[in-house]
């Protein structure tokens, strides 16, 4: 049974890494490509970061 739980946790970790990588890439583009950072992109990034924080807490609670 632990193997099943470990597999689920690994999949969740991979998803989290993919989302964090995407946020990092958007953040880098925001700083380097755009002449002046757009507030709307910053708001979106903040909302995504908040959602990730909540999901991370939920994953940790479910894993324990």
QUIVEN-V327541 format. One record per backbone hydrogen bond with DSSP energy under -0.5 kcal/mol. CO is the residue of the C=O (numbers start at 1). NH is the residue of the N-H. E is the energy in kcal/mol with one decimal. If there is no record, write none. Layout:
co = <CO & CO>
nh = <NH & NH>
e = <E & E>
This chain:
co = <1 & 2 & 3 & 4 & 5 & 6 & 7 & 8 & 9 & 10 & 11 & 12 & 13 & 14 & 15 & 16 & 17 & 18 & 19 & 20 & 21 & 22 & 23 & 24 & 25 & 26 & 27 & 28 & 29 & 29 & 38 & 38 & 39 & 40 & 41 & 42 & 43 & 44 & 45 & 46 & 47 & 48 & 49 & 50 & 51 & 52 & 53 & 54 & 55 & 56 & 57 & 58 & 59 & 60>
nh = <5 & 6 & 7 & 8 & 9 & 10 & 11 & 12 & 13 & 14 & 15 & 16 & 17 & 18 & 19 & 20 & 21 & 22 & 23 & 24 & 25 & 26 & 27 & 28 & 29 & 30 & 31 & 32 & 33 & 34 & 41 & 42 & 43 & 44 & 45 & 46 & 47 & 48 & 49 & 50 & 51 & 52 & 53 & 54 & 55 & 56 & 57 & 58 & 59 & 60 & 61 & 62 & 63 & 64>
e = <-1.7 & -2.7 & -2.3 & -2.1 & -2.5 & -2.4 & -2.1 & -2.4 & -2.5 & -2.4 & -2.2 & -2.3 & -2.4 & -2.2 & -2.3 & -2.7 & -2.5 & -2.2 & -2.4 & -2.4 & -2.4 & -2.4 & -2.5 & -2.5 & -2.5 & -2.5 & -1.7 & -2.4 & -2.3 & -1.4 & -0.6 & -1.7 & -2.7 & -2.2 & -2.6 & -2.3 & -2.3 & -2.5 & -2.5 & -2.3 & -2.2 & -2.6 & -2.2 & -2.0 & -2.7 & -2.8 & -1.9 & -2.2 & -2.7 & -2.2 & -2.2 & -2.5 & -2.1 & -1.2>
